[in-house]
């Protein structure tokens, strides 16, 4: 059985919008019961990836995160379970 993981692609997201868009995506994922999400930020010079990591480090819903296997252009994020 394969599981569908919510995913967002931030390739073309302007830097000044990244925090709001990613924060909203995480909040929506948590509210719908997702425990894992995937963020595509691209490889490039890793400036978007570093920005994403800074956002993840400050988000209380994020339990942990790491590269999506050998694809270092995407990050898999593990979310805290929503308290009932």
One Martini backbone bead per residue (centre of mass of N, CA, C, O) as a GRO file, in nm:
protein
   84
    1UNK     BB    1   0.094   0.038   0.026
    2UNK     BB    2   0.048   0.364  -0.065
    3UNK     BB    3   0.136   0.694   0.028
    4UNK     BB    4   0.018   1.013   0.049
    5UNK     BB    5   0.216   1.305   0.021
    6UNK     BB    6   0.234   1.607   0.093
    7UNK     BB    7   0.310   1.876  -0.150
    8UNK     BB    8   0.564   2.132  -0.223
    9UNK     BB    9   0.655   2.391  -0.461
   10UNK     BB   10   0.927   2.649  -0.433
   11UNK     BB   11   1.085   2.742  -0.682
   12UNK     BB   12   0.891   3.018  -0.762
   13UNK     BB   13   0.912   3.141  -0.489
   14UNK     BB   14   0.931   3.413  -0.335
   15UNK     BB   15   1.116   3.499  -0.070
   16UNK     BB   16   0.884   3.689   0.070
   17UNK     BB   17   0.673   3.415   0.067
   18UNK     BB   18   0.778   3.150   0.192
   19UNK     BB   19   0.694   3.155   0.491
   20UNK     BB   20   0.384   3.174   0.454
   21UNK     BB   21   0.341   2.930   0.269
   22UNK     BB   22   0.475   2.712   0.449
   23UNK     BB   23   0.314   2.759   0.707
   24UNK     BB   24   0.036   2.699   0.582
   25UNK     BB   25   0.102   2.413   0.487
   26UNK     BB   26   0.164   2.292   0.763
   27UNK     BB   27  -0.104   2.359   0.900
   28UNK     BB   28  -0.282   2.199   0.705
   29UNK     BB   29  -0.151   1.924   0.746
   30UNK     BB   30  -0.208   1.900   1.047
   31UNK     BB   31  -0.526   1.948   1.027
   32UNK     BB   32  -0.542   1.672   0.830
   33UNK     BB   33  -0.323   1.449   0.964
   34UNK     BB   34  -0.043   1.484   0.884
   35UNK     BB   35   0.306   1.344   0.933
   36UNK     BB   36   0.395   1.404   0.628
   37UNK     BB   37   0.616   1.596   0.416
   38UNK     BB   38   0.697   1.767   0.100
   39UNK     BB   39   0.979   1.967  -0.011
   40UNK     BB   40   1.040   2.168  -0.292
   41UNK     BB   41   1.355   2.364  -0.364
   42UNK     BB   42   1.601   2.268  -0.486
   43UNK     BB   43   1.929   2.296  -0.558
   44UNK     BB   44   2.145   2.471  -0.659
   45UNK     BB   45   2.263   2.702  -0.406
   46UNK     BB   46   2.062   2.650  -0.146
   47UNK     BB   47   1.899   2.903  -0.047
   48UNK     BB   48   1.615   2.777  -0.021
   49UNK     BB   49   1.690   2.549   0.169
   50UNK     BB   50   1.793   2.726   0.402
   51UNK     BB   51   1.526   2.874   0.439
   52UNK     BB   52   1.354   2.628   0.503
   53UNK     BB   53   1.515   2.533   0.753
   54UNK     BB   54   1.460   2.785   0.924
   55UNK     BB   55   1.156   2.746   0.933
   56UNK     BB   56   1.149   2.458   1.055
   57UNK     BB   57   1.307   2.522   1.324
   58UNK     BB   58   1.054   2.727   1.422
   59UNK     BB   59   0.845   2.497   1.401
   60UNK     BB   60   0.635   2.327   1.626
   61UNK     BB   61   0.531   2.092   1.416
   62UNK     BB   62   0.828   2.003   1.389
   63UNK     BB   63   1.018   1.707   1.440
   64UNK     BB   64   1.156   1.659   1.145
   65UNK     BB   65   1.435   1.649   0.894
   66UNK     BB   66   1.523   1.562   0.542
   67UNK     BB   67   1.635   1.437   0.288
   68UNK     BB   68   1.516   1.282  -0.010
   69UNK     BB   69   1.742   1.105   0.006
   70UNK     BB   70   1.918   1.162  -0.290
   71UNK     BB   71   1.722   1.416  -0.296
   72UNK     BB   72   1.850   1.745  -0.239
   73UNK     BB   73   1.572   1.903  -0.365
   74UNK     BB   74   1.438   1.765  -0.109
   75UNK     BB   75   1.208   1.753   0.180
   76UNK     BB   76   1.142   1.567   0.467
   77UNK     BB   77   0.863   1.599   0.695
   78UNK     BB   78   0.801   1.574   1.043
   79UNK     BB   79   0.509   1.565   1.233
   80UNK     BB   80   0.319   1.650   1.474
   81UNK     BB   81   0.070   1.562   1.651
   82UNK     BB   82  -0.245   1.648   1.696
   83UNK     BB   83  -0.412   1.779   1.941
   84UNK     BB   84  -0.733   1.697   2.115
   0.00000   0.00000   0.00000
